[in-house]
Amino acid sequence: MQQENNIMRKDSDWSVIDGEPCRVIDFTPLASVENGEVVTPDITTPYALVTLECKKMPSMIKGFVTNKMDFIHLWTAFKERGVSDNEEVIICWTTKHYKNEFLNSLSLFLPKMWVMICHKGALEIMVNPHCKPELTGEALAKAIMPIVEWKPEIME
């Protein structure tokens, strides 16, 4: 991973959190969506910057969002639907969970984020189900189940 300010630019940087659920602390769009179309200042600027809290990492990290579908899903969560005070946005970035192994060779061009809006506190339960021992069975499942999610169809 790029050590410069813990910024993830390329897939090789992002790969350190592949498959890990991470809380989105801040979503900073560098593009916008107008009439259903993504509008960017130029072709080299990433669509957005996200600040993430991942239990696997010792400090907050920032990542560039460079896939259009990933950006649209984050935009929809934060700008169109909105996130209430008792909710949190969790993403799972991955190249390991495509439905077809052939797609792995094309992953550079494919979406990599599963975006979820969950009840606040869901991340802690996802990474450590024993942190809330009073929750079992259906209650535990409901605590981590997304309220709404945007998962690319190519992911399992």
C-alpha positions, 0 to 999 in steps of 0.5 A: 500500500502507498505509505504516503498519507495512507492513500490507496490509489491502485488495486495493488494498494486497495488489495490490503483490505480485500474482502474486509468490511470498512466503515466510510467515514467521509465521502468526497465526490470529485465528480457528480451525477446529473440526469443519471450521468456521471460528470467529471472535470476531466478523464484523469481525476478520480470520481471520489475520495473515501476515508475509511475505518477498517479494523484490519488497519491501525489508522484511517485510510483514504482511497480513490474511487476510480470505477464509475459503478462504484462511484454511482453506488456511493453517490446513491447511498450518500447523496440520493438516499442519505444516511441517518445518524443511526446508520453507517455506510460499510463497503467491502472492496474485493477482486476475489468474489466475482461469480466467474473466475474469468472476470478476475483477469478483467478486474482492472475495469470492473466494479469492486465495491459492495456498498451497504447502509447498515445500522450503526455499530454493524461494523463492530459486530461484523468483525467481532460477533462476540462483541455483543454476546447478548445478540444471538440467532436472528437478532445477531443477523438483523444487527449486521444485515444491510438496510439497503445495499448496492452489490455489483451483479458480477459479485457472488 
